[in-house]
Amino acid sequence: MLKHGPPSLKRALTDSDIIDGYVAYEDYRKLYDHVVKLTHQINELQSSLMESASAKVSERLTDTCPILPDPFPIGQPVSLIVRDDVFTDPSTNTKSYANAASNGLAKPIDTLSIAKEAAKIMDKATRAVVERMPDNKEDPDQEKLDLVFFTKFSTTHGLPVPSEAHRHFSKTACRPLKLQFANNAERDKFLHGFYKVKNSDPSLSSIQNRPRARRDLTKEELKRLYESRKFVYDNNLKEKSSKYIMVDIDYKLNRNPRPFI
């Protein structure tokens, strides 16, 4: 008796049909999100230890366990395999192999745009941004004065010294100040040191609207930062206490809330 079933493939898949070394984008995305979450948790744990530990222990933590930077953002998945519907779906309505091949071709990848975007992200990883730093937009030497200020600041506290200072265009009273460092590790060490001494250093604590520092962000991250800050401010104002605090571009519940003015 003859057995009926789907038509058999005219040829078996070969090694050329499979690209080694790749995993499903969804799986990679889950792993990436997990790593980002762990990074934030480790940084929060370290910050908590820094706040409660002695000065000696805090100094040791700073030297041996620097704040971990976030992994570089990942882009959308791209197709690397040309589908051959003739050999994968017997029920397809494709009329010919030529049509199947033309329908399955991936769009050309703009490698130049990808390379430029990657270069921007790598460049941002070596810069810190100081907000609310006093600014005189009419002074052509403002950036030179900024570099002198943070060179002295870094030297005083044993932190990496920035090589350049640049005021980013802004309509706000104080333009964001971008500080360039040699590499990502030096940038992170500076930010960690800035966080430690911002309340005790007279040159910063004497400024009415106390400056704050962060890493240089992509447009998507900057949008997330502003949304998080608005949430924290609105809800703390409503609760009349610092119920929420910022952690990088996100927020979390504050274990020791204080009155919010």
C-alpha positions as CSV (number, residue, x, y, z in Angstrom):
1,M,0.0,0.0,0.0
2,L,1.3,3.4,-0.9
3,K,1.7,6.0,1.8
4,H,0.8,9.6,1.0
5,G,2.6,12.5,2.5
6,P,4.3,15.8,1.7
7,P,6.7,15.7,-1.3
8,S,10.3,14.9,-0.4
9,L,13.0,17.6,-0.7
10,K,14.8,17.5,-4.0
11,R,18.1,18.0,-2.2
12,A,19.4,18.0,1.3
13,L,20.5,21.2,3.0
14,T,24.3,21.6,2.8
15,D,26.8,23.4,5.1
16,S,26.6,26.4,2.8
17,D,22.9,26.9,3.8
18,I,23.8,27.4,7.5
19,I,25.9,30.2,9.0
20,D,27.9,28.9,11.9
21,G,28.5,31.1,15.0
22,Y,25.1,32.8,15.2
23,V,22.2,32.4,17.6
24,A,18.6,33.5,17.4
25,Y,18.2,37.3,18.0
26,E,15.5,36.7,20.6
27,D,17.9,34.5,22.7
28,Y,20.7,37.0,22.4
29,R,18.4,39.8,23.4
30,K,17.3,37.9,26.5
31,L,21.0,37.3,27.4
32,Y,21.8,41.0,26.8
33,D,19.0,42.3,29.0
34,H,20.0,39.9,31.7
35,V,23.6,41.1,31.7
36,V,22.4,44.8,31.8
37,K,20.2,43.9,34.8
38,L,23.0,42.2,36.6
39,T,25.3,45.1,35.9
40,H,22.8,47.6,37.4
41,Q,22.3,45.3,40.5
42,I,26.1,45.0,41.0
43,N,26.5,48.8,40.7
44,E,23.7,49.4,43.2
45,L,25.2,46.9,45.6
46,Q,28.5,48.6,45.4
47,S,27.0,52.1,45.8
48,S,25.2,50.9,49.0
49,L,28.4,49.4,50.3
50,M,30.3,52.7,49.6
51,E,27.7,54.7,51.5
52,S,27.8,52.5,54.6
53,A,31.4,51.4,54.7
54,S,34.4,53.2,56.3
55,A,36.6,55.6,54.2
56,K,39.3,52.9,54.0
57,V,36.9,50.3,52.7
58,S,35.4,52.7,50.3
59,E,38.8,53.6,48.9
60,R,39.6,49.9,48.5
61,L,36.3,49.3,46.7
62,T,37.0,52.2,44.4
63,D,40.4,50.8,43.4
64,T,39.5,47.1,43.1
65,C,35.9,47.2,42.0
66,P,35.2,50.2,39.7
67,I,31.6,50.9,38.6
68,L,30.8,48.7,35.7
69,P,29.8,50.4,32.5
70,D,26.6,49.4,30.7
71,P,27.1,47.1,27.7
72,F,26.9,49.0,24.4
73,P,23.4,49.1,23.0
74,I,22.5,46.5,20.4
75,G,20.7,47.2,17.2
76,Q,17.9,45.5,15.4
77,P,18.4,42.0,13.9
78,V,19.6,41.8,10.3
79,S,19.0,38.9,7.9
80,L,22.2,37.0,7.0
81,I,20.6,34.0,5.3
82,V,18.8,34.0,1.9
83,R,15.6,31.9,2.3
84,D,14.8,29.3,-0.2
85,D,11.1,28.7,0.1
86,V,11.2,26.0,-2.6
87,F,13.0,23.7,-0.2
88,T,11.3,24.8,3.1
89,D,7.6,25.0,2.6
90,P,5.8,22.5,0.3
91,S,2.5,24.5,0.6
92,T,4.0,27.7,-0.7
93,N,2.4,29.5,-3.7
94,T,5.7,30.3,-5.2
95,K,5.6,29.6,-8.9
96,S,9.3,29.1,-9.6
97,Y,12.7,28.9,-7.9
98,A,13.6,32.3,-9.4
99,N,10.6,34.0,-7.7
100,A,11.5,32.3,-4.4
101,A,15.0,33.5,-4.5
102,S,14.1,37.0,-5.4
103,N,11.4,37.2,-2.6
104,G,13.8,35.8,0.0
105,L,16.8,38.1,-0.7
106,A,17.7,40.2,2.3
107,K,17.9,44.0,1.9
108,P,21.5,45.3,1.4
109,I,23.1,46.1,4.7
110,D,24.5,49.6,5.0
111,T,27.8,48.7,6.5
112,L,29.0,52.4,6.4
113,S,26.1,53.6,8.6
114,I,26.6,50.7,11.0
115,A,30.3,51.5,11.3
116,K,29.6,55.2,11.9
117,E,27.0,54.4,14.6
118,A,29.4,52.0,16.3
119,A,32.2,54.6,16.3
120,K,29.8,57.1,17.9
121,I,28.9,54.7,20.7
122,M,32.6,53.8,21.3
123,D,33.4,57.5,21.4
124,K,30.7,58.3,23.9
125,A,32.0,55.5,26.1
126,T,35.1,57.7,26.8
127,R,33.2,60.9,27.7
128,A,31.6,62.2,30.9
129,V,28.9,64.9,30.9
130,V,28.7,67.5,33.7
131,E,25.3,69.2,34.0
132,R,24.5,72.5,35.7
133,M,28.1,73.7,35.7
134,P,28.3,77.5,35.8
135,D,28.6,78.8,32.2
136,N,29.3,82.1,30.5
137,K,28.2,81.8,26.9
138,E,29.8,85.2,26.1
139,D,33.3,84.1,27.2
140,P,35.3,82.5,24.3
141,D,37.6,80.9,26.9
142,Q,34.9,79.2,28.8
143,E,35.9,75.7,27.7
144,K,39.6,76.4,28.7
145,L,38.4,77.5,32.1
146,D,36.3,74.3,32.4
147,L,39.4,72.2,31.6
148,V,41.5,74.0,34.1
149,F,38.8,73.6,36.8
150,F,38.4,69.8,36.3
151,T,42.1,69.3,35.9
152,K,42.6,70.8,39.4
153,F,39.6,68.9,40.7
154,S,40.8,65.5,39.4
155,T,44.4,66.1,40.6
156,T,43.1,67.0,44.1
157,H,41.1,63.8,44.4
158,G,43.5,61.5,42.6
159,L,41.1,61.0,39.6
160,P,41.8,60.7,35.9
161,V,42.4,64.1,34.3
162,P,40.3,65.0,31.2
163,S,42.2,65.8,28.1
164,E,39.5,68.1,26.6
165,A,36.4,70.1,27.6
166,H,33.6,71.0,25.3
167,R,30.3,72.9,25.9
168,H,27.5,71.2,24.0
169,F,25.0,73.6,22.4
170,S,21.9,74.1,24.5
171,K,19.3,76.8,25.1
172,T,19.6,76.2,28.8
173,A,21.4,78.7,31.1
174,C,24.3,76.2,31.6
175,R,25.3,74.2,28.5
176,P,26.2,70.6,29.2
177,L,29.9,70.2,29.7
178,K,31.5,67.2,28.0
179,L,34.9,65.9,29.3
180,Q,37.0,63.6,27.2
181,F,39.1,60.8,28.8
182,A,41.6,58.4,27.4
183,N,39.4,55.3,27.7
184,N,36.2,53.9,29.2
185,A,37.9,52.8,32.5
186,E,39.2,56.3,33.2
187,R,35.8,57.9,32.4
188,D,34.1,55.5,34.9
189,K,36.7,56.1,37.6
190,F,36.2,59.9,37.2
191,L,32.4,59.5,37.5
192,H,32.7,57.3,40.6
193,G,35.1,59.7,42.2
194,F,32.8,62.7,41.3
195,Y,29.9,61.0,43.0
196,K,31.9,60.4,46.2
197,V,33.2,63.9,46.7
198,K,30.5,66.1,45.1
199,N,29.0,67.0,48.5
200,S,32.3,67.5,50.3
201,D,34.4,69.3,47.7
202,P,34.1,73.1,48.3
203,S,34.4,74.0,44.6
204,L,31.3,71.9,43.8
205,S,29.3,72.2,47.0
206,S,29.4,76.0,47.0
207,I,27.6,76.1,43.7
208,Q,23.9,76.9,44.3
209,N,22.5,74.4,41.7
210,R,24.9,71.7,42.5
211,P,26.4,70.1,39.3
212,R,25.9,66.4,38.6
213,A,27.8,64.1,36.3
214,R,26.8,61.2,34.1
215,R,28.1,59.2,31.1
216,D,27.6,60.5,27.6
217,L,24.3,59.0,26.3
218,T,22.8,58.1,23.0
219,K,19.5,59.8,21.9
220,E,17.5,56.8,23.0
221,E,19.2,56.7,26.4
222,L,18.8,60.4,26.9
223,K,15.1,60.1,26.3
224,R,14.9,57.4,28.9
225,L,16.9,59.6,31.3
226,Y,14.5,62.5,31.0
227,E,11.5,60.3,31.4
228,S,13.0,58.7,34.6
229,R,13.9,62.1,36.1
230,K,10.4,63.4,35.4
231,F,8.9,60.3,37.1
232,V,11.2,60.6,40.1
233,Y,10.5,64.4,40.5
234,D,6.7,64.2,40.1
235,N,6.3,61.2,42.4
236,N,8.7,62.5,45.1
237,L,6.8,65.8,45.0
238,K,3.5,64.0,45.4
239,E,4.8,61.8,48.3
240,K,6.7,64.7,49.8
241,S,9.7,62.4,50.3
242,S,12.6,61.1,48.2
243,K,10.7,57.8,47.7
244,Y,12.5,57.2,44.4
245,I,16.1,57.9,43.4
246,M,17.9,57.8,40.1
247,V,20.4,55.0,39.2
248,D,22.1,55.8,35.9
249,I,19.2,56.3,33.4
250,D,16.6,54.4,35.5
251,Y,15.1,54.8,39.0
252,K,14.5,52.6,42.0
253,L,12.9,52.8,45.4
254,N,14.9,54.6,48.1
255,R,15.5,52.4,51.2
256,N,16.1,55.6,53.3
257,P,13.7,58.3,52.0
258,R,14.1,61.8,53.3
259,P,11.7,64.8,53.2
260,F,11.5,66.1,49.7
261,I,11.5,69.9,49.3
